[in-house]
Every structure is written in structure tokens, then in C-alpha cells.
Amino acid sequence: MEALATASSVAQLFLIVAIGWLVANRFAATIGATPQFWGALSRLVYTIGIPAMTIDLMVGFQWRMDHLWFTLAGIITSLLNVAGSAAIGALASGTQYGKTFAGIAMRNNAGFMGIPLITAVLGPTALPLNALFLFYDGVIGNLASLKALANHHLTADEVSQADEPVPTPSLWKDPLIVSLIIGAVVSFFPQSAIPTLIRTPLKMLSAMTPPLALLIIGARLTFQWDISTVAAIGVSLYKLVASPLLAAGVCWAIGLGGVERAVLVLLWATPVALVTILLTEKHGGDSRLTANAISLSTVVSLLTLTVVAMLVKP
């Protein structure tokens, strides 16, 4: 019965994803849900919804020693994942997909997919761990991914001989990073210290974020069969199988268990992040491969996330 309940929780998330796909592909003209609409909604959720939810989750958060071990395991896993995806990308450097593979395989959907996933499988009490994960993995993953994708159109010699270093956007201006810093500060204050005038809007914005994020994922699903499909399958296998196994191995090595292990493994089992399509378009990566990898990994994750959730749920 427990396994059935877990499978049902994951399936409920993908029902909302399916609704997003239907709206974007079957009723777009009827309700005016254009690609521009979904792009604006995605930016709204990223710049307002997820930051508000992050701050709300951190209010009154009870810090424990387990959280230190959780953070250590997460950072180690993030670094190993960056190294692994970069190594595979280097092996494929002779193809047009090498750098793009490295840039997108290291990015997981721990925000748009992870937040509703953790809520459904483990409950809202585990969400502050999701926020911690977004902080350190956001810094490590963003820097590594941007570096790989920004060099996509350059050969190794051109990169080494470039007059200017590859520009990297300031992460400290990112709404998610800013909200995590604010959340870390307010977590040391009791809930009663935060005025209702602030808490109530935060909770309202927090409640709307998970379903909107899932609708956006569904609306962004698109797949075209071509030579990039093989590379997309490789990215999906790395993201949905190798990454959670790597996270589980790190947890086992340092003795991390319980909810902390479940959160870490589940977040590394999420599909390729939606934001990677924006990064590849901006930095000259292979957009077709990225779109296919996002769609394929998202659809297949209905099965893989269900299995992972059953195995790691405490």
C-alpha cells in the first residue's frame, strides 16, 4: 500500500504536467496561451513564486547537525556530477553535442519539478532541505553549466587564446540566490517575529508556485526525432539513472539516511532543468538537443521518479 501511495503521489504531479501540455498544444489559440505567455509565466514563477516560497519555507526553520551532513553530501554530489558530465562531454568533443551535453546534464529540475515532488512524496516539512539544495547546487551548477555552454562555439585552442575570459553572470543578482540568503537570515528568527502582513502574501504566493511550475513544464514539452535524439537519450540516462545512483553512493559513504537522503536522491533524479533551453539559446549551444533532452527526460521520469521515490522514502 505504501508503494501504491508513493506511485499515486508522483502520478498526480504528472497529471498537472499533462494538463499544461494539452493547454499549450490543443487549446492555445482558444485561450491565448502563446509561447510568449508561457515564457512570461515561467519568468514570473522564477522571479517571484519560487523566491517567495523559499523565504516562507525558511521562516522558523529548525537547524540540526543532520543539515550540515546533508549540505556536505550535496556539495560532494554536485561536484562529482559536474566532473562526470564534463568528462562525458569531453569524450563527445568531436561531435556538435559535446559541450551542450556537458552543460545540460549537470542541471537538474530541483525547482520547478523538485518542489512539488518533495511536497507530494515527503511532505512540506522536507521543503527547507529542498531550499538548501537549491542554494549550493544553484551556485555550483550554474557556474559550471554557463562555463560549458558559453564555450560551446569555441574550439579548445580558441578558448585558451581568447583575449577576454568568458563572461559569467553575477549569481548574487539571481532572485533565487537572493531569496535563499534572505531565507537563511529569517530562519534564525521565531515565526512570531515576522508580521502577518508579510507572512500571508508569502504563503499565498508559495501555494500557487508548485502547480504553475508543473503546468509550465508540460507546456514546454516538445520532441523532434533526428540525430540529436541519440544524444538526448544519453543525457536522459545520465540524469535519471547515473545522477541519483551517484547521490545514493555519496549518502552511503558518509552515513546520511532518513529524510535527508531521500531529498538528496530524489532531487538528483529529477529531469533536465527547463532553464537550460534559455542558456543554450543564449550561448550558442544545440537547442534541438536541449529541447529533446528536457522532454524525453521529463516523460521518462514519470517511471524513474516513481521507482526512486519507492526506494528512498523513509
N, C-alpha and C positions, 0 to 999 in steps of 0.2 A: 504493500500500500504506500509506503514511503517513497519508493521509486516511482510509482504512478503519479503521486502528488508532485514530485520534482519535475517529471516529464510534462505534466499539465501546466506547471508554472512557466516553463520555458516556452511551451506551445502558445500560451496566452500572449506572450511578447510578440511572437512571430505572426499572430493573427492581426495585431495592430500594424506590423510591417506590411502585411498583405493588403490591408486597407489603404495604406499610403501608396502602394504600387497601383492599386485599382484607381484611386483618385487621380493619380498623375498620368495614367495611361488610358483610362477609359472615360473619365468624366472631366478631364482638364478643360475642354472647351466650354462645357456646361457651367462650371463654377469659376472659370478664370484662373485655374491653378497652373500657371505657366512655369517654365523653368526659372524665370526671374522671381516668381513668387516663392518657389521653394528655396532659391538662393538667399532671398531676403529673410525668410523664416529661419533658415539654418544659421545665418549670422546673428539673428535675434536671440535664438536659443543659446548660441555660444557666448555671446557678449553680455547677456542679461540673465537668462534662465539658469544655466549651469553655475555661473558665479553666485547668484542668489541662493541656489540650493546648497552650494558648498559652504557658504557662510552660515546658513541656517543649520546645517548638519554639525558644524563645529561648535556651536553655542552650547556650553555646558558639557563638552566632551571630557570624559574621564581618561586621562593619560595613564598608561600602565607600562611596565617593563616589556611586556609582550609586543607593544607597538614599536619599541626600539628594534627588537629582533625582526619584526615584520618589515620595517624600513630597511634594515641591513640586507635581508633576503631579497627584497625587491630591487635594491640598487645593484646587488650582485647579478641578479637575473637580467636586469636591464642592460648592464654592461656586456654580459655574455651573449645576450640576444643581438646587440649591436655588432659585436665581433662576429657572430655566426652569420648574420645576414650580409655583412660586408664581405666575409670570406666567400660566400656563395656568389655574391655579385662579382667579386674579382675573378672567380672561375669562369663566369659568363661574360667577362670583359670583352671578349672577341665578338660578341653579338650586340645588337642595338638595345638589348634589355638589361644588361648587366647592372648599370648604375641605378636604373629605375627599380630593379628587383631589390637592391640593397636599400634604397631609400624608402620603399613602402612596406617591406616585410618586417621592418623593425617598429612599425607603428600599429598599435592595437586600438580598437574602438572602446576604450575603457570609459569614455564619457557618454556618448550617445547610446551605446549598447550596454556598457558596463553598469551604469547607474540603475536602469530598470531591471537588469539581470540580477544584480546583488540584492535589490529590494525583493524581487519575486522569490529567489531561492533561499536567501539567508535572513531576510527581514531588514527593516530600516536601521536597526541598531548596528548593522555592519557597514553602513554607508560612510561613516567617518574614515574607515580604513580605505574605502574607495577614493576619498578625497586625498588622503596621504599618498596613495599610489599615483594619482594624477599629478601631484606636485613633483615628486622626484623623477618619475618616468617622463613627465612632460618636459622637464629640463633636459634630461639625457637624450630622450628620443627625438625631441625637436631639433636639438643641435646636430645630432648625428644624421638625421634624415635630411635636413636642409643642406648640410655639407655634401652629402652624397648626391642629392638631386641638383644642387647648384653647379656641380662639376660634370653633370651628365653630358653636356655637349662638347666637353674638352677632352683631349687625349691626356695621358699621364704627363707627357713632355710639356704640353701647353699649360697644364695646371702648375707644374713646377717652375715654368718660366714666366708665369703671369706677373705683370708689373704690380697689380693690386691683389690683395687677398680677396677670396670670395666673401661678399658681404653676408653677414648673418643678422637677421632682425633681432632687436632687443627683446629678450623674453620677458623682461621686467615690465614691459608695456602690455603684455598679453593679459586680457581680462581674467583668464583662469588663474594665472600665476598671482596676479594682484589679489584676487578673491581668496586664494589659499593663504597668502600672507596675512590678510585681514582676519580670516577664519582662525589661523593659528594664534593670533593675539587675543581674540574674543573668547577662545576656548578656555582661557585661564580665569575668566570672569563667571560668576554664577548666572544662571538664566534670568534671575530676578533683576540683574543689573542692566539688562537690555530692555529698553522701553517697548511696550506693546505697539506703539506707533511704528516701530521698526520691525519687530518680530512678525507681526501679522502680514504685512506685504511680502516679507521674505518667505513665509510659509505658503502664501498664495502662489508666488512665482515658482517656488520649489515644487509645488504639487502639479503644476502644468508642464514642467520640463520633461519628465520621462515619456509621457505619451506623445508629445510633439516630436521629441528626438526619434522615436520609433517610426512615426509617420514619415519623417524626413528620410530615414534610411530606406524605407520602402519606395518612396518617390524617386530616389537616386539610383535604384536598381536598373541596370541596363547591361545587355550582353550581346556581343557580336562574335561569331565564330570566324577566326582567322589564325594566322601563325602565332599571334600573341597568346592564344588560348593555352598552348603548352606551358608558356611561362607563367600564365595566371594560375594554372593547376599547381605548378611548383611553389608559387607564393602562398597559395591556399594551404597546401600540405605543410609548409614550414610554419605558417601562422597558426593553424588549427591543431596540429599534431606535435611538431617539434617544440614549439614555444611552451605549451603547457607542461610537456614532459620535462623540459629544462627547468621550469619553475618548481615542479614537484621534486626534482632531484636536488635543487638548492635547499628547499624546505627540509627534505630528509637529511641532508648533510649537516644542517645547523640545528636540527631538532625542533623545527617550527611545526605546530599542529593546530588543531581546532579551527575556529572561525578564521583566524589569520591566514592559515594555509589555504583554506577554501577560497577566500577572497583573492589571494595572490594567483592561484592556479586558474580560477575562473576568469580573471581579467586578462591573463595571458592567453586564454583560449578564445577570446573574442576575435571577430574577423578584422580585416584590414580597415583602418580608420578612414572615415569619409573625407577628412581634411586632406588626405594625400592627393586626391584628384586636383585640388586647388594648387597644391605645391608643385605637382608635375606640370600643370599648365603654365605656371608662373616661371619655372626654372628650366623649361625645355625638355622635360622627361617624356616618356612614352605614355600619353594619355589613354590610348586604347588599352594597353596592358593594365594600367591602373584601374580603369573603369571595369574591365573584366575581372580583375582580382578582387575588387570590392564586392561585386555582385556575386561571383562564384563563392567566395569565402563566406559571405553573409548567408546565402541559401544553404550551403553545406553545414554551416554552424548550427542549424536547427537540430541536426543529428548529433554533431560532436559536442555541442554545449550540453545537450541533454545527458549524454554519457558521462561527461566530465562532472557535471553537477551531481549525478548519482554517486560517483566515486568519491568526491571530496566533501560532500555535505556532512558535517559532524552530527 
